Amino acid sequence: DDERSPVIAVDGGSIEGENLLVFRASGHGIAVLNGGKATLSSCEITDSGWDGISVTGETSSVELSRVTCEKNLHHGVDFWDGASGSITNSILSGNGRNGLFAIEPLAAINVQTTRSVKNREVGFYFSGVNGVTIVNCDAHENSLGGILFDQGSRVVLLKQNKITKNGVAGLVFETGVEVVSENENQVSENTGRQIWRDAVFPASSEVDSISPPPPAPPLKKVELD
């Protein structure tokens, strides 16, 4: 229901986490909001009731290294409402929607040496971004597509990525997306189109609900006799 809370909420503060296991959260596994900062390494976030890691709000950001987000109900990692960050040497696998989903971040997003595999929608999905670098990443066997850019995304750089055996299409650019550099990418064995340029998507009748973390329920004061 609407009261699902994250296991860890970084609300306007900062956290450094290493070797954390976040398992079966009722809401997001880790939520970073209201300008919060999180630096996480060698962590695993799995089986969350919403997203594995949700980053929400202007100036909120994460730095993820050797992080695994798998089998979460929605996205493995997502960036909403101006949030941004970096992901390196990580795995996004078997999530119910996208491995990584970013919508209108205010700063650049950098993804390197990260595998996004067997997610039910898209491996890496960027919407309305202004500055994305994806280098040496693997998008493999995602049900809808490997890497997708839409909503006038700009300053896109792709290099040495492997995009294979995804459904519908491998690499997708909606009309109006600005690609600055696209070098040495392997795009093969995808169902349908390998690289789909100038794609035109029908207007969606359903607005994707933004999933910021709900506030944690207030603690009840206990009076002792």
C-alpha positions in Angstrom: 0.0 0.0 0.0 1.1 3.7 0.1 2.8 3.3 3.5 5.6 1.0 2.2 8.8 2.3 3.7 12.4 1.8 2.6 14.9 -0.1 4.8 17.3 2.8 4.5 16.2 6.4 3.9 18.8 9.1 3.3 16.7 12.2 3.7 18.9 15.3 3.0 21.9 13.8 4.7 24.6 11.5 3.5 25.7 7.9 4.0 28.7 5.7 3.1 27.8 2.0 3.0 30.0 -1.0 2.3 29.1 -4.7 2.3 25.4 -4.1 3.0 22.7 -6.6 2.3 19.2 -5.1 2.0 16.6 -7.8 1.6 12.8 -7.9 1.2 12.1 -4.2 1.9 8.4 -3.5 1.9 9.1 -0.4 -0.2 12.4 0.7 -1.8 15.4 -1.0 -0.6 17.4 2.2 -0.3 15.8 5.7 -0.8 17.9 8.8 -1.3 15.8 12.0 -1.3 15.7 15.8 -0.6 19.3 16.4 -1.6 20.6 13.2 0.1 23.9 11.7 -0.9 24.8 8.0 -0.8 28.1 6.3 -1.6 27.7 2.5 -1.7 30.2 -0.2 -2.5 30.0 -4.0 -2.5 26.3 -3.9 -1.5 23.3 -6.1 -2.5 19.7 -4.9 -2.7 17.2 -7.6 -3.6 13.5 -8.5 -3.5 12.3 -5.0 -2.6 8.6 -4.2 -2.8 9.3 -1.2 -5.1 12.7 -0.2 -6.5 16.1 -1.4 -5.3 17.7 2.0 -5.0 15.5 5.1 -5.6 17.1 8.5 -5.9 14.6 11.4 -5.9 14.8 15.2 -6.0 17.2 18.0 -7.1 20.8 17.5 -6.0 20.1 14.0 -4.7 22.8 11.7 -5.9 24.5 8.3 -5.5 27.8 6.8 -6.3 27.5 3.0 -6.7 30.4 0.6 -7.1 30.2 -3.2 -7.1 26.5 -3.0 -6.2 24.0 -5.7 -7.2 20.3 -4.8 -7.5 18.2 -7.9 -8.5 14.7 -9.2 -8.3 13.2 -5.9 -7.1 9.5 -5.4 -8.0 10.0 -2.3 -10.1 13.4 -0.8 -11.2 16.8 -1.9 -10.0 18.0 1.7 -9.7 16.1 4.8 -10.7 16.7 8.6 -10.8 13.6 10.9 -10.5 12.9 14.7 -10.4 16.5 15.9 -11.0 18.5 13.3 -9.2 21.7 11.9 -10.7 24.8 9.9 -10.0 27.3 7.2 -11.2 27.3 3.4 -11.4 30.4 1.3 -11.9 31.2 -2.4 -11.9 27.6 -3.3 -10.9 24.9 -5.8 -11.8 21.2 -5.0 -12.4 19.4 -8.2 -12.9 15.9 -9.8 -13.0 14.0 -6.7 -11.9 10.3 -6.3 -12.6 10.7 -3.2 -14.8 14.0 -1.6 -15.9 17.4 -2.4 -14.7 18.2 1.4 -14.6 15.6 4.1 -15.2 16.4 7.8 -15.3 13.9 10.6 -16.0 15.0 14.3 -16.4 18.1 14.4 -14.1 19.6 17.8 -13.6 23.2 16.6 -13.7 25.1 14.0 -15.8 24.8 10.3 -15.2 27.8 8.1 -15.7 27.5 4.3 -16.1 30.6 2.1 -16.6 31.3 -1.6 -16.6 27.8 -2.5 -15.5 25.6 -5.4 -16.6 21.9 -5.0 -16.9 20.4 -8.4 -17.7 17.1 -10.3 -17.8 15.0 -7.4 -16.6 11.3 -7.5 -17.7 11.5 -4.1 -19.6 14.6 -2.3 -20.7 18.2 -2.7 -19.5 19.1 1.0 -19.4 16.3 3.5 -20.0 17.0 7.3 -20.1 14.2 9.9 -20.6 14.8 13.6 -21.0 18.4 13.4 -19.8 21.1 16.0 -20.5 24.4 14.2 -20.3 24.8 10.4 -20.2 28.0 8.4 -20.6 27.7 4.6 -20.9 31.0 2.8 -21.4 31.8 -0.9 -21.4 28.4 -2.0 -20.2 26.4 -5.1 -21.1 22.7 -5.1 -21.8 21.6 -8.7 -22.3 18.3 -10.6 -22.6 16.1 -7.8 -21.4 12.5 -8.4 -22.5 11.8 -5.1 -24.3 15.1 -3.7 -25.2 18.8 -3.1 -24.3 19.3 0.7 -24.1 16.7 3.3 -24.9 16.7 7.1 -25.0 13.6 9.2 -25.5 12.0 12.6 -24.7 14.7 14.7 -26.3 17.7 13.3 -24.4 20.9 15.2 -25.2 24.7 14.8 -24.9 24.6 11.0 -25.1 28.0 9.2 -25.3 28.1 5.4 -25.9 31.4 3.5 -26.2 32.4 -0.2 -26.2 29.0 -1.5 -25.0 27.6 -5.0 -25.7 23.9 -5.1 -26.5 22.7 -8.6 -27.2 19.7 -10.9 -27.3 17.2 -8.3 -26.1 13.6 -8.3 -27.2 12.0 -5.8 -29.6 15.2 -3.8 -30.2 18.8 -3.5 -29.1 19.6 0.2 -29.1 16.8 2.7 -29.5 16.9 6.5 -30.1 13.6 8.4 -30.3 13.4 11.2 -32.8 15.1 14.3 -31.3 17.7 12.5 -29.2 21.2 14.0 -29.6 24.0 11.5 -29.7 27.5 13.1 -29.3 29.5 10.0 -29.7 28.7 6.3 -30.5 31.8 4.1 -30.9 32.8 0.5 -30.8 29.4 -0.8 -29.6 28.5 -4.4 -30.4 24.7 -4.7 -31.2 23.7 -8.2 -32.3 21.2 -11.0 -32.0 18.4 -8.7 -30.7 14.9 -9.6 -31.7 13.5 -7.2 -34.3 15.8 -4.1 -34.9 19.4 -4.0 -33.8 19.7 -0.2 -33.8 16.5 1.8 -34.1 17.1 5.4 -35.0 14.5 8.2 -35.2 11.9 6.0 -33.4 8.5 7.4 -33.0 6.5 6.3 -30.0 2.8 6.7 -29.6 1.7 9.0 -26.8 1.0 7.0 -23.7 -2.4 7.2 -22.1 -0.9 6.1 -18.9 1.4 8.5 -17.0 4.2 6.5 -15.3 3.7 7.1 -11.6 6.7 8.6 -10.0 7.7 6.4 -7.1 9.4 8.6 -4.5 9.7 6.9 -1.1 6.9 7.5 1.3 7.9 9.0 4.7 8.6 6.5 7.4 5.7 6.1 9.8 6.0 8.2 13.0 7.4 6.4 16.0 4.9 6.0 18.8 5.9 7.3 22.1 5.9 4.6 24.8 5.4 5.7 28.4 6.9 3.4 31.0 5.3 2.9 34.4 
